[in-house]
Amino acid sequence: VPVLVHSGHRADLAQERALQARSGTRALEFLSSLDELRERIALHLSAEELGDVPSLARAEEPRTETPHPVEDAFLGRTVLVVDDDARNLFALSGILELQGFHVLHADNGRKGIETLLGHPDISLVLMDVMMPEMDGYTATAEIRKLPQYANLPIIAVTAKAMPGDR
């Protein structure tokens, strides 16, 4: 039987080890938020077999992960992110920069086209679909009219896709 431990705050490693030692061989899962608790309960209830849900229990020896190697093909390449939502910009820029990309930003389609024309070294565009002033569909159509960008990869990005958007 899985044992989920929620106390409203994150227990430190010493506390977790002490509780783990008192529980015997039974693995304990320490959860610091109600959202984590709800998700784990849902996973356990939806599992076909009792052991189908992997445990979140920490291993005794902390594993040291080697940093993900950056692809040489990405180093120094420029990506334009056209998005009016700062959260999306932060998330996408962080991931791309970790991979070695240089990231430029525009907050609507019109500014995206201006940025693209001012930086001919852009290798890829991530284009939000829904933006003020000029949306991603219109901006992509305008970019495709420019012969030098006819084959530029443009990836549509949206959090609010409608069934017809596919």
N, C-alpha and C positions, 0 to 999 in steps of 0.2 A: 504494500500500500504506500503510495507516495506521501511524503510529509512536506507540506508547504509552510514556511515560517514567515509571518509578516508581523512586524512590530511598529511600523510607521517611520522607522529610520533604519539606515543601513548599519548593520552590525559590523564591527571591525573583524579582521581575520582571526584574532585571538578568541573573540567571543564565538565566532562561527566554529572554530576548531573545538572549543570546550563543549558546545552544544552537540557537535558531531560525535565527539567521544562519548557523551552520555547517551546518545541514541543507539550505540552499538554499531551494527553493520548497516542499518537503515540509512539511506542517503537523504539528507535534508536539502531542501531548496529554499534559500534565503531570498525573499522578495521585498524590495524597499517601497514599492508603491502599490496602490490598489489596482491600477491598470495592469501591472505585471501579474498580480494575483489573479485578476479576472481572466487574463489571457491564458495563464497556466491551467486554471481550473477548466476553462473551455477546451484546451488541448487534451487534458486528461479525460474529460467526459466524452469527447468525440473520438478518442482512440479506440480502435477495434479490439486490441489486446491490451492488457495491463502494462506491459513493458514497452509499448510502441512509442511512448513519448520520451525523447532523450532527456536526461537529467541536466539541470543547470548547475549542479554541485561543482564547486571548484576542485581541481586536481590538487593533490598535496604539493607537488612541485610546480611552481608557476612556469608556464611555457614562455620562452622568449621567441617572439615571432620575428623573422627576418623581414626587413622592409621590402615591400613590393618593388622589384626593379623597374626603373623607368625605361620605356622603350626608346631606343635611339631615334626612331622615326618620328617620335612626338616632340623631342627636345627642340625648343625654339619655334615651333610652329604656332601660328596665331589662329585663335578661334574667336568669332564674334558671337556673343550671346545677346539676343534682342529679346528683352523681357522687362515688363514694367513692375514686376513683383520682386522686391529686394530679397525675400527669402529664397526664391528660386535662383536669383543671381548668386547669392552667397553659397548655396549648395552646389550649383553647377561649377562656379569658379573654383571652389575649393577642390573638387574632384579633378577638374581639368588641370589645375596648377600642380597638383600632386603628381600628375602624369607627365609633367614637363612642358605643358602648353603655356603660351602667353595668351591671356584673355582680355578682350576688349568688350565694352558694354554699350548698348544703346537701349533707351527705355520706350521706344516706339518704332514702328516700321520706317517712318520717314528718316529719323535719326540713324536707324540701322543702315539705310541705303547711303546716307552721307558718310557714315563711318567706313562702310565698305569701299566707297569711291576714294576715300582718303588714305586707305591702307590696302594697296594691291597685293600684299603678302598674306592676306587672310585665306586659310585653307579650308575652313568649315564654318557654317553658320548654324547656330541653334536658335530657332525662331519660334517665339511664343505665338499662339494662334490668336488669342484675344488680348488686344491692347488698345489704348485710346489713340486717337488721331488717325493712325494707319495700322490696320490689323495685319497679322502675319500672312494671311492669304494674299492680300493686296500687295504687300511688300515683296513676297516671293514672286508674284507675277511680274512686278516691276523689275526685279533683279534678273529674271529670266529673259526680259526684253533686251538686256545689255549683252552684246555678243561675247565680251570677255568673261562673263559669269554664267554662260549657258550650261557649263558642266560643273559648276561649283556645288559641292554637296550642301544641301540645306535640309536640316532635320526639324520637323515640326515638333514643338514641345507644348503641352497643355495639361492642365490639371482638371479641366472641365470639358472633356470631349463629349460631343453629342453623337448619337447613333449615325447621323449622316456625315460626320467628319472623317470617317475612315476613308 
